[in-house]
Amino acid sequence: MAWNLSLAALPLLLARRLFVPGRRPTAGWWVGAAAFVALLPNAPYVLTDVIHLADAVRETESDVQVAFVLVPTYAAFFLAGFGCYVASVVLLERWLRGHGWGLPQLLGADVTVHALCAVGVFLGRVFRFNSWDLLARPHDVASVVDMPEPRSVVLIAALFTVLGLGTAALRIGLGIRVRTPHAP
C-alpha cells in the first residue's frame, strides 16, 4: 500500500511543478508533461487494490478489527490515491484555463486524461506493466494495445466510467468546479 500510494503521489508532485499559473512550455516542460502522463495512471491504480481486501478480511481474526482498522485503512488509501488523481487533473485544468482553453476544450482534455488513465490502469493491473515500461519495453506495451480483445475494451470502458464519475463525485463533494477563464 505504501509503495502504491507513493507512486500515486508522483503525478501530483509533477503537476504542482508543471502546471504553475503563467508558466510557458519549454523543452524541459514537455519532458515533464510526458512523465506526468505516463505516471498519472498510478494514482487511480490504487482503486484496483480492492482485489486484496477480501484476502485481508479472511486473514483477520476479528470482525472489530475488520470494521475499525482494515476497512478504514483501505478507504483512506483509496481516497488518498484517487485524491492525488483528481488534484492532478484540477491543476492541469487550471493551467489550461489560464492559457485560454474554454469549457469544451477542458472537458475534452478531461475525457482524454480519463481514457489514457483507464488504459494505463488496465495495462498495470492486467498485464503488470509499469509506467517506465513505456520506455523500457515499448514493443511489449504496444503488442498488448495493438489489438485488444472485446473483454479488454469492456474493462477499459468500465475503468473510464469509474474515473469520470469518481472524479465528478469527488469534485462535487469538495466543491471544485470546471470554470472557463471568464467564469466567476
N, C-alpha and C positions, 0 to 999 in steps of 0.2 A: 504494500500500500504506500509506504513512504517513497519508494522509488517512482511509482507511477504518479504520485502527487508532485514529486519534484519535476518530472517530465511535463506534467500539466502546467506547472508554473512558468516553464521556459518561454512559451509563446507570449505570455502576459508580460514577462520581463522584456522581451524583444519589442512588443507593441509599445510599451512605455518609452522605449528609446527611439523607435522608428516614427511613431505617429505623434510627434510633437507639433502643436499648432504652429503653422507658418513654415515648417521645415520643408525644404525643397529636396526632391530626389537627386542623389548623386550616384556614382557608380557603386560606392560602398553601401549606400542605402538600398540599392536594388539587390545586392548580395544578401543584406539583412532581410529584405522583404521575401526573397526566395526561401531563406531559412525559416522565416515566420510561417509561410505557407506549408512548408514541409513539417514543421513541428506542431502546428496548430491542432492536428487530429489527436495529439497526445492528451489534450485537455478533456475532450468529451470521451476519450477512450476509457477513462476511469469508470464510466457508467457500465461498461461491459464487464467489469469485475464483479457484477452482481452474480455471475455464474459461480463464484466462490462462496457466496453467502450460505447456500444450502449445506455445503460441506462443513462450514464453520458452525452452523447451528447444530448439525448432527454431532460434532465433536465437543460441543459444550454440554456439560452435565446439568446445568441449572437453567430453568426457564427464566428465573430472575436475571441471571447473567445475560441471557439472550435479549430479554426485553430492555434492560437498563445499561448494558455495556455494548453488546455486539451490534444490535440494530442502530443505536445512536452513533456508534463509531462508523458504520457503513454509511449512514445518512450524512454525517458530516463530511466523510470522504467524497461522496458523490457530489454534495453541494459545493465543496471547495474546488474540486476538479472542474465541474461544469461552470462554476462561477468564474474560474480563470478563462474559460472559453467565451462566456458572454462578455466579460470585461474586455477581452481582446477584440472581439467584434465591435463593441461600442467604441473603443479607442480608434479602430480603423475607420468606422463610420464618421466619427467626429473629424478626423483628419481629412477624409474625402470631402465632407461637407465644407470644411474650411478651404478646400480647393475648388469650390463651386459646384460640386455634384448636387443635383436635385434629388427629390424623393424617388422618382423612378429608377435613377441610376443607383441610389443607395440600396433600394430593395433588390435590384439586380445583383449588386455586389454581395448582399446577404445570401441570396439564393445560390450564387456561385460558391461562396465560402462554405455554406452548409453542404452542398453537393460534393465539393472536394474533400471536406472532412468526413462525410459519410463513406466515401471511397477509401480514405485513409484509415478510418477506424475498422472498416471491413478487412482491408489488407492486413492490418495489425492483428486483429482477433482471429481471423480465419486462417490466414497464411503465415502468421507470425513474422511479418515484415516489420522493420523499424524505420523511423524517419531517415536514418542515414543509409538505408538500403537503396534509396533513390540514387545515391552517388556510388555506393559500393557494389550494388548488384542491379543496375538499371535494367538489364535484359531479363532477369528473373521477374522483376516487378512488371515489366511490360508484357511478358508472356502470360501473366495471370490476367492483366487488364485487357489484353488484346481481344479475347473472345469470351466474355463472361457467360456463365450458364444462367438459365432463367431463375433458378433459386438464388443465385448471387444478386441478380438485379432486384429481386423482391426484397432481399435482406438490405441491400443498399438503399432502396426506396424507404424501407421501414426506418433505417438509421437517419436518413434525411428528414423524415417526418418527425422523429423524436427530437432531432437537433432544432428544427424550425419551431415546433410547438414548445419545446422546453425553453428555448431562448425567449420566445414571446412571453411565456408564462413568468419566467424569472424577471424579465424586463418590466412586465406589468406589476409584479409583486414588489419590485424595487422602485417603480415609478419612473423608469427610464424610457423616454420616447425617442423615435427617429424623427429628427427635425431637419428641415432644409435650412440653408443659411439665413433665409428671411423670415423663418417662423419664430414666434415668440418663445 
